[in-house]
């Protein structure tokens, strides 16, 4: 369902977050990075 909505393939982020697509961000302080456009983290149960 997430692949259909985002049009992107899943990628594992930080070993436990399933993300779809990416975007770049940058704060006024100069700090920045990459984050998934759409993501979820499956619970332990």
C-alpha positions in Angstrom: 0.0 0.0 0.0 2.8 2.5 0.9 4.6 1.7 -2.4 1.3 2.5 -4.3 0.8 5.7 -2.4 4.4 7.0 -2.6 5.4 5.5 -6.0 8.7 4.6 -4.3 10.3 1.3 -3.2 10.9 0.6 0.5 14.2 1.2 2.1 15.3 0.4 5.7 16.4 3.5 7.7 18.3 3.2 11.0 17.8 -0.5 11.1 14.1 -0.4 12.0 12.2 2.3 10.0 10.7 1.4 6.7 10.8 4.5 4.4 9.6 5.4 1.0 11.3 8.1 -1.0 13.6 10.8 0.4 14.0 14.5 0.8 16.8 16.9 1.8 16.3 19.3 4.7 18.4 22.2 6.0 17.8 24.4 9.1 18.8 28.0 9.4 21.6 26.9 11.6 23.1 25.0 8.7 22.3 21.6 10.1 20.7 19.3 7.5 20.2 15.8 6.3 18.0 13.3 4.5 14.7 11.8 5.7 12.1 9.5 4.2 9.0 11.1 2.6 6.7 8.5 4.0 7.7 6.0 6.8 6.5 3.7 9.5 8.2 1.7 12.3 6.8 -1.7 13.0 6.4 -2.4 16.7 7.9 -5.3 18.6 4.6 -7.1 18.9 
